[in-house]
Amino acid sequence: MKKRRRQQRIAAVLISLVVLIGAGSAAFFLFSGLSGDTVAAYGAEKYSRSLYEGTLFADDLCVSTEDVALDGFADDASFYAAGLFNLNSRSVVCGYHLYNRIYPASTTKVLTGYLALKYGNLEDVVTVSEHATDFEWDASVCGLRTGDQITLYDLVCGLLLHSGNDCATAIAEHISGSEEAFVELMNKEARALGATGTHFVNPHGLPDEEHYTTAYDLYLMFNAAMKDERFAEIISMTSYKGTLTGADGTVRTETWEASNYYSSGQVQAPDGIRVLGGKTGTTDLARNCVILYCVDSQENPYISVIMGASSRNALYEAMNRLYTAGISA
């Protein structure tokens, strides 16, 4: 009996040791994870310091912890924020107010389109709800009507080219079941991309105090979207003809023109620079915004962004000045 008790005590001691060792190992891995992910998230949120540079950003991203001045490109009152990112060298060529909170307007739709492509089947036929057509008369829409049936692909084209708020809402409801659920997905995916200065409350970008991003976060989202060839193909179009079947069965088409002036031919880029496409955004609060993908004469790729320009003319004048100063054609 004594021998059995002694064996039980020895077993208990051994089990305790195993538990302690296991707990120590778990704690090591747990706190190792915290020292990376948590500190990295903090650094990304604060932007002003590099606290854990090994894992703060992915290796294929352009990274800077502060604004970057560019000779020949002076910031002025005609815009609020600017950025130029060399994708080959993974460098920030220019950054002005990169990490300041701003209203994004319809550049929000970059993330909406990205998620539609990531989670949706473009061949799906979507029935347009009444909510998706409930916008003010002067809102940017693609002419959807309650009860219309339209493919998800056509919705994404209308979203990215013509900046349809109705397309954004129809996409959100189709992907997540409701606009509210889709917004939760947007914020989750934004954080996953490192866009910790972003918080969205709708899929289209109409003004709200709690709907904001940064110029750098917008670069992160656009960069991720451009890795999908379908996204790149759509934004490179100059126009698209969508097909809609009404609730009464009649079929009609809507032609949606690209909203950025480079694609529409209203503005020319400097010699040697070719703009493939991008996304615009305009509201009274956000003023005039655009994010673009372009290449130089050697096909080296860049992403450029101007936010908060005082007018459309000022927007494209600033962008061309940024191209001239920052890209060797």
N, C-alpha and C positions, 0 to 999 in steps of 0.2 A: 504493500500500500504506500509506504514511504517512498519507495523507488518510483512508483507511478506519479506521486505528487511532485517529486523532484523533476521527473521528465516533463510534467505539465508546466512547471515553473520555467524550465529551460525553454520549452516551446513558446511560452508566452513572451519571454525575453526576446527570443529570436524574431517572433512576429512583430513585436514593438520596434525592434531595430529595422526590420524591413519597411514597416510603415513610416518610420522617421526618415529613412533613406529615400523612400518614394516621395514623401512629402517635400523633402529638401530638393529632390530633382524636379518635382513639379513646380515648386516655388522658383527654382532657378530658371526654368523655361518660361514660366509665367512672367517673371520680372524681366527676363531677357526680352520677351516680346514687348513688354511695356516700355522698356528703354529704347526700343526701336520705333514701334508703331505710334505709341502715345507721344513721345518726344517729337517724332517726325510730323505728326498731325499738328502739334502745337507750333512747331516751326513753320509749317505751311500756313497755319492760320495767322500767325503774326507776321510772316513774310520778311521781317526785317533782319532775321538772323538765320544762320544755317546751323542748326543744333545737332543734326544727325545726318551729315551729308551723304553717308553711304547708302541710305535708303529713303532720303527725303523725297526725291523725284526719280522717275524711271530714267534709265540711261539714254533713251532716245528723245528726251525733252530738252527744250531750250530753258536754261535755268539762270536766274539772277535773283539775288536777295534784295536788290535795290534798283532804282531807276537808272537808266543808262543814257548818257548824253550822246548825241550824234552831231558831228561837225556838219554845218550846212543846213541843219534842220532845227530851227528855233521854235520853242513852244511859244504860243501867243494866245490871245483871248478868243481866237476864232474856233478853238476846240478845247476839250477838257482832258482827254487822255489819248495816248498813241503808243503803238508797239510795232516793231518789225522783227521777225524771227527767221533766222537762217536755218532751214531744216537740215541741210547737209552738215554744217559745222555745229549744229545744236547750240547756237549762240543767240543771245538777245542783242541785236544790232542797235536797236533804239528802244527805250522805254521811258514813258512820261506818265506819271500818275498810274502806273501799272497796277498797283495794289489798292487804289482808292475805291471805295464803294460807289457804284454808279447805277443808274437805271438803264436796263439793256434794251427796252422797247422790243421790237420784233427779232432782234438777234437771239432772243430767247428760243426762237424756233429752230436754231441749230441743234439744241439738245432734244427738242421734240422730234425732229426728223431723225436724229441719231437713234433714239429709242424706238421709233416706228420701224426702222430698218433692223434693229437688233432683236426686237421681240415680236414683230409682226410678220405675216405672210402677205407679200405684196399682191398676190392674186385674190386675196379675200375681198368679198363684196361687202361694203359697209352701207348700212341704212342710216341716213342722216336724221338726227333727232331734232326736235323743235329747239332744244337748248343750244344746239350747234349753230343755229341760224339766228339766234337772238342777240344781235349786235346793233349799235347805233348806226344811223344812215351813213355817217361819214367814216365808219371803220373800214379797215382794209379787209376785204372779203373776196371770195372767188365765185360768188353767185349761187352757192348751194341753197337748196330749198328743202323744207321738211318733207321727209319721205323719199327723197332722192336715194338712188342706189348708185354707188361709185366704187371703183376698186381702191384698195389702200395705196397702190402705186400712184394712181392719179391724185389722190389726196396729198401724198408727199410731194409730188410735183407742184401742185397748187400752193402748198405750204412754203416750199423753199424758193420757188421762182417768183410767185405773185404775192407772197406773204399773207395768205388767207387765214384770218382768225377763225373763220368757220371750219376750214380744213384742220386747224390745230385742235379745235374742240372735238371734231368728229374722230380724229386720230386718237385723242386721249380716251374718249369713251370706248372706242373699239379695243384698244390695247389693254386698258385696265378696268373697264366696266363703268368708270365714272371719272369725271375731271379731277375730283379730289384724290382718288386713289392714284391717278397718273402723276399728279403733282408730288405725292409722296415718293413715287418711283424716280421722278426727276431729281429730287433732292438727294436721294440715296445714291443715284448714279453720279451726280455731280461730285459728291464727296469721294466716291470711289476713284474718280479721275483726278483727285487732288484739288478740286475747285472748292476749297473750304471757305472762300469769301463769298459764296453764292447761296442765295435762298430764293426759291421761286414759289409763287402762289397760284400761277395759272400757266397754261401751255403756250400762250400766244404773246405775252409781254405787255398787255395793257397795264397802265400805271397802277401801282399799289406801293405803299410805304414799305411793305415787307417783301417786295419783289426787287431783288438787286443782284448784282454780280460785280466783277472787276474786269478790267481789260485783260489781265493775265489769265483769269479763270476762263474768259471767253476763248482765248487762244487754246487753252487746254481742251475745252469741249470741241472746238472746231477741228483741232488737230486729230482728236480721236475719231470724229465723224469722217474726216478725209481719208482715213485708213480703209473705209468701206468704199469700194469702187462704185457702188450704186449711188452713193451720196455725191461723189466727185462727178459722176456722169450727169446727174440731175442738175447740179448747180452750174454746170458748163453749158447748159442749154440756153438759147436766147428766148425761146418761147415753147409752150406745150399746149396741145389741144386735148382737153379732158372730155370724157364721155360720161354723161349722166342719164340715168333712166328715172323719170319722174314717177310719183306715186300713182299716176294714172296710166303708166306704161309707155308714155311718149319718150323718145330718145332725143337728146339735144347735146350740142357740144359747146364748150366754153374755151376760148383761147386765153391763155395766161402768159403775159409777157414778163421777162425777167425785170426785177425792180432795180438792180444796180446799173448805174449809168455806163459802165465799161461794157457790160453784156449787151445793153440796148444800143450802143454806138453813140451815145450822147456825149461821152468823154473818152479821150484817147490817152492811153498810158504813155509814158516817155519811151523814146526809141529803145528797142532792145528788150523791152519788158512786155510780157504777155499775161494778161489777167484771165485766168480760167473761169473764175466765178466766185460767188460769195453770198453773203446775206446782209441785207440792210435792216435798219430799224429807225423809226421816226415817231416820236410823240412830243408833246409840249415839254414834258419833264426831262425826257432823255435827250431831246433835240435830235440831231442827225447822226446816225451811227452806221458803220459798215465794217465787216471783216471779210477779207479776201484771200484767195490763194493765187499766187502768180509765179512765173518762172522768168529767169533772165535769158540772155541769148544762148547760154550754154545749157539751158534746161535745168538750172539749179533752182530748187523750189523755196518759196518764202510764204509765210503767212503775215499779213499786215492788218492792223486795226486802227481805226480812228473813231473816237466816241465823243459825243457831246458837241458836235460842230454847230455853229450858229446858223448855218443854212446849207442847202445841198451843194451850192457852189463852193462854199468854204470847205465842205467835207471832201470834195474831190480835188480841190486845189491843195489841201493839206496832204492828201494821200499821194498826189503826184510829187510834191516836194519831198515827202518821205522816201518815195522810190528813187528820185534823182540823187538824194544825199546818201542813201543807204545801200543801193544796189549798183554794182559795177556791171552795166549791161554788156 
